[in-house]
């Protein structure tokens, strides 16, 4: 919000002084993003990677929680780039650690990469966590859930079960069709589902497609877990991965064109 100016004018019409009026205090409109899917191998970590990388590149403050302690791809990418913490949500104090991390980072959105199969285990503690956000955090941060799907019915069924259990605590849902499994037309189980129709009619869900990055590129970018970095940084450092000119071009095209429109749509939908 812009500050108002109070201007004092002398008798000759000149400006004698300008006093800045105190601006109203504003609270950072913090949001919590959950990257879910409740099964392994659907691309939750990569969806998280693309979203957080795009947000940071656009100047959106974003901190990261890695809750997939068995396969911590996310923290490997963003450690040293933004604030990160590994938290085991299978422990009974895991969501307490999330609360403390959020309180320690009031001026950043929080993106949480959930582990596979966490669904039932997280329900009770997640409800208490959402209650904490409403009662104890300024601005009452909204919780947005990203749900990454493949072509199969269990992706849709698990989303239905999760929304039935936790939907009242989630303000919006972004369903990510991971195109590594096929082109958009092949996701008809989700596209034709009553759940999609209902959620989108009520304005609480957005469906996007996440294009696949070419295998020749990903095989080099993620070959060494100790050397991974956000895609936007890899574009600037192709020599770190020995990318051939064609591979570098594929990566540049992916970051600057292939995912750009979908990420802009997501940022608009969730209010970033």
N, C-alpha and C positions, 0 to 999 in steps of 0.2 A: 504494500500500500504506500502511495507517495505521501511525503510529509507536506503539510500546509505551511506556507510562509506568511508571517505577519510583517508588513512593511510600514515603517513610520516615515511620513513625508514632512519636510520642513516648510516654512511659510513661503519660500521661493519656489516651491514645487520640486525641489531636488529630493532624492532619496537620502535621508539622514542615516537610517539604520535598517537592517533587515534582521528580524529575530525569528529563528526557526521555532515554530510551535512544536510542542511535544507531540510526537506521533503516537497514535494508539498502539498499544502493545499487541503483537500478533503471535500466535502459536503456530509452529511448524505443523503442517497437516500430515502427520506421520501415517504410513500405512504398513501393514504386515502382509507379505506375499508368501503363500505356502505353495511349494511345488510338489504335487502329489500325483497319484496314479495307482497307489497301493499294490503295485506289482513291479517286478524287476524287468529291465530290458526294453521299456517303452520309450526311453529317452528323456526322463525327468531331468537328469543332470545337464544334458545338452540344452534343453529348453530353458533351464535356469541360467546357463552360461550365456545364451544369446540375449535373453531379456536383460540381465544385469549389465552385460557388456554394452548393449545399446543404450540403456539408461545412463550409465556412467559417461559414455561418449557424448550424450546429450546434456551433460552437466547436472543430472539428477543425483542427489546424494543417496547412496545405497550401501548398506552394510550387509554382510553375509553370515548366515549360520549354516554350517555343515552338520547335518544330523545323520548322514549316512556314514557311520564310523567304519563300516566294513569296506566301503568303496568310495573314499573321500575325494572324488574327482573335482568337486566344486572348490574346495578350499585350496587345492593344488593350483587351480587357475587364478584365484583372486587374492591369495595371501601375498601381501606386499603391495597390492594395488588399491585395496580398500580395507576397512576394518572387518576382520573375520574371527569367528570362534567355532571350534568343534564342540558339539553338545550331543550327548547320548540321550535321546528321548525315550529309550527303553528303560532307563533308570527312573526310579520313582521321584527323583528330584530334577529330572531333565527340563521340564517346563518351568521350574523355578529358575534354572539357569537362563532360560530364554527371557524370562521376566527381567532378570538382572541385566542382561545384555541390552534389552530395549531401553531400560531406564538409564543405562550408561551412554546411550547413543540417541538422545532425544531429537537431534537435528538430521537424522538419516532415516530413510525407509529401511525396512528389514526384509531380506529375501531368504527364506528358509528352504533348504533342500531336504526333503523328508526321505527316509529309507523305505525300501520296499516292504510290504506286509505290515505296516505300522498301524493300519486302520483301527482295529478293535482296541489295540493297546493304548491308543492315544485319546480315546473318546472322553473319559472322565477328566483327565488332567487338562485336555484341550478346552473343555467347557469352563473349568476354573480359570484357565489362562484368559479366555475371552471375557470372563467376568472381571478379571483384574484390569484389562484394557479399558473397560467401560467405567470402572469405579476409581482407578488410581492413576491413569495416564491422561495428561492434559490433551484435550481434543478428541478423546475416545477413538483411537485409531481404528480404521476399518480393516477387516481381514479379507483379503482377496485370494482365492484359491485357483491355481493353475492345475489343470488336469490333463495330462498327456496321454493320448490314446493310440492304440494300434488298430488293426482291422477287425478284431475279434469281439465277440459279444461280452466277454468278461470285463473289458474296459468300460463299456456302457453300464453293465450291471453293477460293477463296483462303484461307479460314480453315483448311480441311483441309491445304493445302500448308504454311501457316505453322505450324500445330500440329505437323505431322510434322517440320518442321525445327527448331522452337524449343520445343516443348511441354515437354521435360524441364527447361527453365529457368524455366517459368512455373508458379506455384503454383495460380492460379485464373484463370478466364475469365468475363467478363460479356459476354454477347451482347445487343446492343441492337437491338431491332426499331424502326426509325425510322418512326413511324406517319404521317409526312408522305407516305409512299409508298402507304399503304393501311391498312385495319383489321387487327388481329392475325390474323384467319383467313386473310388473303392471304399470310402468310409460311409457307405449308405446305412449301415446299422446305427450309426450315431445320427446321421443327417435325417433319417426318417423316423427317429425315435420320438415317442410322445414326450419324453423328458426334455429333449432339445427344444421342441415346439413350445412347451410350457415355460421353460426358463427364459427363452428369448422373447416370448410374448410379454413376460413380466419385466423385461429389460435387465435381468440380472446375469445373463450369460452372453458371451461373445465366443464364436468359433473362428479360429484362425488355422492356417496351414503353415507348417514349418518345413521349408524345403530341405532336402538332404544336401549336405556338403559332399563333394566328390570324394570317393574312397581314397584316391591317390593322395589327396590333400590331408584328409583326416589321419591316414596311416602315418604321415610324417609329423603332423602337429601333436599327436598324442602318443607317439612311440616311446618317448622318455617321460615318465610321470614327473620327474624333477625339473623338467624344462618347459612345461606347458605354460601358456599365458592366454589372456583374453584374445579373441579373434581379431579385434581392432588393433591390438598391439602386434600380433603376428603379421598383419598386413604391413606394418612399418618395419618389421624385422625378418624378412623372408630368408635372409642368410643364416639365421639361427636354426632353420629347419632344412636347409639345403633345397629349398623349393626351386624347381625348374621354372622357366618363364611362364609356361602354360599353367602350372600349378599355382603360381603367384597370381596370375590373372583370374583363375577360378576363385581363389580366396577373396581377392578384391571385389569381384563381381558379387560374390555371396554377401559380403558385409555391406557393400555400398548400394546394392540393388535388390538382391533376392529376398532379403528379410526386412528391408527398410520399411516398406508399406505396412506389413503386418505388425511390426513393432510400433510404428506410429499409431496404428489403430488401437493397439493394446494400451499405449500410454494415454491416449485420449479417453478410452473407455474407463480406465481406472483412475483418471484424474491427475495424472502426473504433468 
